[in-house]
Amino acid sequence: MLLDEVFLFLHNTGRAPNHAIFSTEYLGHSARYYDYLRCSDAQPSLRSLVRAALRLTDISEEAGAGCIADQAATLARRVITAAFRRCL
């Protein structure tokens, strides 16, 4: 799942130390939302995809140039593409 990659990136950069922070701060849902997605194999909501893409874009812009900025921007593009595909 794409959100697994997003979580790993955020976790490895110290921005999301656990699933609860990722769920609330980056997906905009309850603390156990990401766990629910992983356990049930459910699709993330459109709202959570858009929020994650926006937050990743913010990280990319704040980081300036470099590896972190590039990774965040790439993930943001992938997430927003997944969101757009849900709308078709």
VENJO-V994882 format. One line per field, one symbol per residue. ss: DSSP state (H for helix, E for strand, - for the rest). phi: phi as a letter, one per 20 degrees, with the letter a starting at -180 (. if undefined). burial: I if it has 16 or more other C-alpha atoms within 10 Angstrom, else O. A space follows every 10 residues. Layout:
BEGIN
ss: ???
phi: ???
burial: ???
END
This chain:
BEGIN
ss: -HHHHHHHHH HH------HH HHHHHH---- --HHHHHHHH -----HHHHH HHHHHHHHHH HHH---HHHH HHHHHHHHHH HHHHHHH-
phi: .gffffffff ffemecfbff fgfeeddmcf fdfffggffe lfefffgfff fffffffgff fffmepffff fffffgffff ffffffef
burial: OOIOOIIOII IOOOIIOOII IIIIIIIIIO IOIIOOOOOO OOOIOIOIII IIIIIIIOII OOOOOOOIII OIIOIIOIII OIIOOOOO
END
